[in-house]
Amino acid sequence: MNDVRMRTGDRALMAGVVMLGWVGLLWALEAIDLATGHGLDDHGISPREPGELLDIVPAAFLHDGWAHVASNSVPLLVLGFIAALGGLRRFAGVVLTVILIGGLGVWLIAPAGTVTLGASGVVFGLFGYLLVRGFVDRRPLDVVVGLVVAAVYGSLLQGVLPTDPGVSWQSHLFGLIAGVVAAFTLRRSTPRPLTP
C-alpha cells in the first residue's frame, strides 16, 4: 500500500512541478515580449500563410499582455495538473495533439489579417480531454473528475462562440475538439468496465 501511495505522491509532485514550470515559463516569455517591444508577438499564428505553420507551437506559449497571461494561468495550472496526474508521457501527447490540431484549425479559419496567440486553446483542449477521458477509458474515477471539471469550468463553453471580436473563438473551438480527439487517440489500451 505504501508503494502505491508513494507512486501517487510522486506523480502529483511531478505534475505540480511541470505545471508550475509551464505557467512560470508563460510569465517569463511575456516579460521578454514586453522588454523587447512585443518582439515575440511575431510568432503568433497568421492564417493561411504557409510560413506561419511553424508558429503553431510557439503561439500557444505567447500572450498579448499581463492580463492575457493571467487569465490563462489558473485554468491551465488546474486543468493541466489534473490531466498530468494520468502520467507525463500521456499528458505530453495530449498537449501536443491540442497544440497541433488547435493551431491548424486557427490557421485554416481565423480571419485574414489577424494574429492569434495564447494558451487558451490548450486550456480548452485540456477541458475537452478531461470531460471525455473517463468515458473513453471506462474509468469511474475519471468520469467523476470529468463531471467535477464540467461543473467548475463549464462556463468555458461560451468561449467557443463568436461573441467577442478580440477573442479567438477559433482557438477555443479547435482546442476543445483537439482535446476530445486526444482522449480517443491516447486512450488506455485496456479499457476498464464502468461498473465497480
Secondary structure, 3 states (H helix, E strand, C coil): CHHHHHHHHHHHHHHHHHHHHHHHHHHHHHHHHHHCCCHHHHHCECCCCHHHHHHHHHHCCCCCCHHHHHHHHHHHHHHHHHHHCCCHHHHHHHHHHHHHHHHHHHHHHCCCCCCECCCHHHHHHHHHHHHHHHHHHCCHHHHHHHHHHHHHHHHHHHHHCCCCCCCCHHHHHHHHHHHHHHHHHCCCCCCCCCCC
